[in-house]
Amino acid sequence: MEKKKLKYPSDWIQRKQSGIPISVITAYDASMARLAEHTSVDAILTGDSLSMVVQGNQSTLPVTLDEMIYHSRLVRQGAPDRFLIGDLPFGSYQESEEKALHNSFRMMKESRTDAVKMEGCDLTTLKIIEKLVRSGVPVMGHIGLLPQSYLSQGGYRVHGKSESDAKILMQSAKDLESAGVFSMIMEYITETAAREITDSLTVPTIGIGSGKFTSGQVLVWHDALGMETDFKPRHAKRYANLDKIIVDALNEFDREVKDRNFPGKENSF
Ligand code: KIV
């Protein structure tokens, strides 16, 4: 079956029905987005992981809504046609439906994202998602490991190991689907639980650290391209070792400057 471009949220559901997995990569600026535009990757997420990989924070908690909007806008400038999801950061949607609506509108108007993403599925979040969807905001959900709640979840760990935990996750996924999400991230969920949840839903599940039976996969740019020398999470595969390429290139530049080999004739006027 031919792979249809993901333009609307409904295309995500059709894609799941077609059985062709969905690939999502994170990106945080226009240069990254321009590169992603040259690939067949289906969608881009400007994730709040930017707090850690771009800003150098220890968690995703510090990044602000203004910063997320700014970076999502840069990504949109580099990738005008790719399906783009803007992550709502910690504290920007949990307070009230009004605040979530206001901030989601800001994200979509100022960054021109196609959708927003939010973590969790407690009763308040579900009500917020229902309100957003009714108001025309496409929402991607997020269950399992919730980096914005890593403190209350007791750290970064795998979810769905026990039967009761798997049951709760299944219910969460069904609740999110009923609330109207067009897709959901499943982070750090056992492969078995992730498969059962995926099979019981109509909307696609996008996995990270959740095995291969989800409807698609998402990776953080820096993990996929090997840009972090000291951080190699088990769930991610390095499709390149850019850390080494960049360090070697910068050392060569430094050497050539010191040897007066750069700039050469071809770089001079
Ligand atoms: O912020 C992010 O990059 C994410 C991914 C881990 C899915 O939410």
Residues whose N, C-alpha, C, O or C-beta is under 5 A from the ligand:
A	BS01	KIV	T26 G47 D48 S49 I185 I208 V218
